[in-house]
Amino acid sequence: MLACAPARARADVPGPLADFQAQLSAFAVRAPGHVAIAVQDVATGVMTGINAGAEMPAASTIKIPVMVEVFRQLENGRFDLNRRLHLQATDKDWGSGDLCDAAVGGAYPVSQLLSLMIDDSDNTATNMLIRLVGRQHINATMDELGLTHTRLSDFIRSEGPIRWALRSSPADMAHLLQSMAKEQLVDEWSSREMVDILREQHINTLLPQPLPPGTEIAHKTGSLHDTLNDVGIVYEGEDPYVIAVMTTDLPTLDAGRRFIRGVSRMAYTALGRFATWREDNDFTPPFAAATERPAPLTPDQRMWAPLSAPVVPAAAPIPANAAPTDPPTPAPGA
């Protein structure tokens, strides 16, 4: 089992979140382009937002589902973090990252490729990991997790219909991140490892920018010529929250930056007030909490223990005639 079922968003958001919902509605009226937002309290699963279920261009936020599938297959014993992949010419993409300039045939461990994919948003490293785990398996896992709008239709390319090839929604991203924050995505060890990788994100000009200095955030950005996204977990004391903001059809990327920063600032204030309110009012959400599961063995521990589950079969090859994916000039660190 990969994770508990996603928490349901409430139509009647409680306490200070009702004021926040009204704030978001007013702010979204003046938004540039098309916007979609999901904000979720990790402790209770209560979610609020605007157009949270809208399908949007995922840009490089799609690299989170790729990472999830890598850890799923890692947990199933198909390979380990030291497995080395050889760079192929067909892996190369020049839209984001430096690995595209490396020599064909060079070998890189999975651990390094994960860091390059998330923290540097390297498209070539992403393509190597997609080739390892199989695009079909990534999509099947997202379906199994209950995500309804998240789909990777091709490798990452800087030329082609990338906005249609990489799709997701704020609600889908929030479900993934909340499960990760609760250490229930794939397993406890995998969730912690994924959060640690997301904490090292190098592009910190969107969600983190308006937060107080020292605020911890594990997040992933995404950008195209008219699209800016940022999704992550904000660790505010003992009360983390998840936030996913997606914007597209922007007149300028600067307009998108200002919008995402504004949402982040409002969310930080509102979720802080909500944490205090739910403590003072002993608030319990009206849906069942996730069932606790015993912590599974780490991959290192499994090397010395009998396998209790079958190994995942090798990923099916992607047809050579698969549709291309990726539009012009994603911003650096997409």
C-alpha positions in Angstrom: 0.0 0.0 0.0 1.4 3.3 -1.1 -0.6 5.8 1.0 -3.9 6.4 2.7 -6.8 7.7 0.7 -6.6 11.4 0.1 -8.4 13.6 2.7 -11.6 15.1 1.5 -11.8 18.9 1.1 -14.6 20.4 3.2 -17.2 22.6 1.6 -17.6 24.5 4.9 -14.1 25.4 5.9 -13.9 25.9 9.7 -12.7 28.8 11.8 -10.1 31.2 10.4 -10.0 29.2 7.1 -13.3 30.6 6.2 -11.8 34.1 6.3 -8.8 32.8 4.3 -11.2 31.3 1.7 -12.8 34.7 1.3 -9.4 36.4 1.0 -8.3 33.9 -1.7 -11.6 34.4 -3.7 -11.0 38.2 -3.7 -7.3 37.8 -4.6 -8.0 35.4 -7.4 -10.4 37.8 -9.1 -7.4 40.1 -9.8 -5.2 37.2 -10.7 -3.2 37.2 -13.9 -4.1 34.5 -16.3 -5.6 31.3 -15.0 -4.9 30.2 -11.4 -5.6 27.3 -9.2 -4.8 26.9 -5.5 -5.0 24.2 -2.8 -3.9 24.7 0.8 -4.2 21.8 3.3 -3.7 21.5 7.0 -1.6 18.4 7.5 -2.8 17.5 11.0 -6.6 17.5 10.1 -6.6 17.1 6.3 -8.9 20.1 5.9 -8.3 21.7 2.6 -9.3 25.1 1.1 -8.5 26.8 -2.2 -9.6 28.1 -5.5 -10.1 25.8 -8.5 -8.1 23.2 -6.6 -9.3 20.4 -8.9 -8.5 22.2 -12.1 -6.2 20.4 -14.5 -3.2 22.7 -15.2 0.2 22.5 -17.0 2.4 20.8 -14.4 5.7 21.9 -15.8 8.5 20.6 -13.5 6.2 19.9 -10.6 5.6 16.6 -12.5 9.0 15.6 -11.2 7.5 14.9 -7.8 5.4 12.0 -9.2 8.6 10.7 -11.0 10.4 10.8 -7.6 7.5 8.9 -6.0 7.7 6.1 -8.5 11.4 5.9 -8.1 11.0 5.4 -4.3 8.1 2.9 -4.9 10.3 0.7 -7.0 13.2 1.2 -4.6 10.9 0.0 -1.8 9.9 -3.0 -3.8 13.6 -4.0 -4.2 14.0 -3.4 -7.9 17.1 -1.4 -7.5 18.9 0.7 -4.8 20.1 4.3 -4.6 23.5 3.3 -5.7 22.3 1.8 -9.0 24.2 3.6 -11.8 22.5 4.7 -15.0 24.4 5.5 -18.2 23.5 8.7 -20.0 22.1 8.1 -23.4 21.9 10.7 -26.2 18.1 10.4 -26.2 18.0 11.4 -22.5 19.4 14.9 -23.2 17.2 18.0 -22.9 18.6 21.5 -22.9 15.6 23.2 -21.3 16.8 23.0 -17.7 19.9 21.6 -15.9 23.5 21.0 -16.9 23.6 17.2 -17.3 22.7 17.7 -21.0 26.3 18.9 -21.6 27.8 15.7 -20.1 29.4 13.0 -22.2 27.1 10.2 -23.5 27.9 7.0 -21.6 28.7 8.6 -18.2 27.3 6.8 -15.2 25.3 8.4 -12.5 23.8 6.9 -9.3 20.1 7.1 -8.8 20.7 9.2 -5.6 22.5 11.9 -7.6 19.9 11.9 -10.4 17.1 12.4 -7.8 18.9 15.4 -6.4 19.6 16.9 -9.9 16.0 16.3 -10.9 14.4 18.0 -7.9 16.8 20.5 -6.6 18.3 21.6 -10.0 15.2 20.7 -12.0 17.5 18.9 -14.5 15.4 17.6 -17.4 18.1 15.2 -18.6 18.3 13.6 -15.1 14.5 13.3 -15.1 14.5 11.6 -18.5 17.1 9.0 -17.2 14.8 8.3 -14.2 11.7 8.0 -16.3 13.6 5.5 -18.5 14.5 3.6 -15.4 11.1 3.2 -13.9 8.8 3.5 -16.9 6.4 6.3 -17.7 3.4 3.8 -17.7 4.3 2.8 -14.1 4.4 6.4 -13.0 0.9 7.0 -14.4 -0.4 3.8 -12.9 0.9 4.6 -9.5 -0.7 8.1 -9.6 -4.0 6.4 -10.5 -3.6 4.0 -7.6 -3.0 6.9 -5.3 -6.3 8.4 -6.4 -4.9 11.3 -8.3 -7.3 12.3 -11.1 -5.5 14.9 -13.2 -1.8 13.9 -12.9 -0.3 12.5 -16.1 3.1 12.2 -17.8 2.5 11.6 -21.5 6.1 11.7 -22.6 9.7 12.3 -21.7 10.7 15.9 -20.8 11.5 17.9 -24.0 12.1 21.6 -24.5 10.4 21.5 -27.9 6.9 20.2 -28.4 3.5 20.3 -26.6 4.9 20.2 -23.1 1.9 22.0 -21.5 -0.3 19.1 -22.7 2.1 16.3 -22.0 2.7 17.2 -18.3 -0.5 17.7 -16.4 -1.7 17.9 -12.8 -3.8 19.9 -10.4 -3.2 21.6 -7.0 -5.5 19.1 -5.3 -3.4 16.2 -6.7 -0.2 17.7 -5.6 -1.6 18.5 -2.2 -2.7 14.9 -1.7 0.8 13.7 -2.6 2.5 16.2 -0.3 0.2 15.7 2.6 0.8 11.9 2.5 4.5 12.6 2.3 4.4 15.0 5.3 2.5 12.4 7.3 5.2 9.9 6.3 2.6 7.6 4.6 3.7 8.0 1.0 5.3 4.7 -0.1 6.5 4.1 3.4 7.9 6.1 6.3 11.6 5.9 5.2 10.8 6.9 1.6 8.6 9.8 2.7 11.4 11.2 4.9 13.9 10.8 2.1 11.7 12.6 -0.4 11.0 15.5 2.0 14.8 15.8 2.6 15.4 16.1 -1.2 12.6 18.7 -1.6 14.1 20.7 1.3 17.2 21.3 -0.9 15.3 23.0 -3.7 17.6 25.7 -5.2 14.8 27.9 -6.7 13.4 29.8 -3.7 11.9 32.9 -5.3 8.2 31.9 -5.2 6.5 30.3 -2.1 9.5 30.8 0.3 10.1 34.4 -0.6 7.5 36.1 1.7 7.9 33.7 4.6 9.8 34.7 7.8 13.5 34.0 7.7 14.3 30.5 8.8 10.9 29.0 7.8 11.5 25.4 6.6 9.9 24.5 3.3 10.2 21.4 1.2 9.0 22.3 -2.3 9.2 22.0 -6.1 8.8 24.8 -8.6 7.8 24.6 -12.3 7.9 27.1 -15.1 7.3 27.5 -18.8 7.1 30.5 -21.0 3.6 31.5 -19.6 3.3 29.2 -16.5 4.6 29.3 -13.0 3.9 26.7 -10.3 5.2 26.0 -6.8 4.0 23.2 -4.5 5.4 22.3 -1.1 5.2 21.5 2.6 5.7 24.5 4.9 6.9 23.5 8.4 5.5 26.1 10.8 6.5 24.8 14.2 4.6 21.6 15.0 1.9 22.4 12.5 3.0 21.9 8.9 0.7 22.7 6.0 0.7 21.9 2.3 0.3 24.6 -0.4 0.1 24.2 -4.2 -0.3 27.2 -6.4 -0.5 26.8 -10.2 -0.7 29.7 -12.7 -0.8 29.7 -16.5 -1.6 31.9 -19.5 0.3 34.6 -17.6 0.9 38.0 -19.3 4.4 38.0 -17.7 6.2 35.7 -15.4 6.7 38.6 -13.0 2.9 38.8 -12.6 2.8 35.1 -11.7 5.6 35.6 -9.2 3.7 38.4 -7.4 0.6 36.3 -7.3 2.2 33.1 -5.9 4.1 35.2 -3.3 0.8 36.9 -2.3 -0.9 33.5 -1.8 2.0 32.2 0.2 2.0 35.2 2.5 -1.8 34.9 3.2 -1.6 31.1 3.7 1.2 31.4 6.2 -0.9 33.8 8.3 -4.1 31.9 7.9 -2.7 28.5 8.7 -0.9 29.8 11.8 -4.2 31.2 13.1 -6.0 28.0 12.2 -3.5 25.9 14.2 -4.1 28.0 17.3 -7.9 28.0 16.7 -8.1 24.2 16.4 -6.1 23.7 19.6 -8.3 26.2 21.5 -11.5 24.6 20.2 -10.4 21.0 20.3 -11.3 20.7 16.6 -11.5 17.2 15.1 -12.4 16.9 11.4 -15.6 14.9 10.6 -13.7 12.3 8.5 -11.7 9.4 9.8 -8.0 9.7 10.4 -5.6 7.5 8.5 -4.9 4.1 9.9 -1.5 3.8 11.3 0.7 1.2 9.8 3.9 -0.4 11.2 7.1 1.1 9.7 8.4 -1.1 6.9 12.1 -2.1 6.6 14.4 0.3 4.8 16.1 -1.0 1.6 19.3 -1.5 3.5 17.5 -3.6 6.1 15.8 -5.6 3.5 19.1 -6.7 2.0 19.5 -8.8 5.2 15.9 -10.0 5.6 13.7 -12.4 3.5 11.6 -10.7 0.9 7.9 -10.7 1.8 6.6 -9.3 -1.5 7.4 -10.0 -5.1 9.8 -7.7 -6.9 8.1 -5.2 -9.3 8.5 -6.4 -12.9 10.8 -4.4 -15.2 9.3 -1.2 -16.6 7.8 -1.7 -20.1 9.8 0.2 -22.8 8.4 3.4 -24.1 7.6 3.2 -27.8 10.0 5.0 -30.0 7.1 6.8 -31.7 5.7 8.3 -28.5 4.5 11.8 -28.8 7.0 14.6 -28.1 6.8 16.7 -24.9 8.0 20.2 -23.8 7.4 23.7 -25.1 9.8 26.6 -25.7 12.2 28.1 -23.1 11.2 27.0 -19.6 12.7 29.4 -17.1 15.9 28.2 -15.4 15.2 25.8 -12.7 11.8 25.0 -14.1 
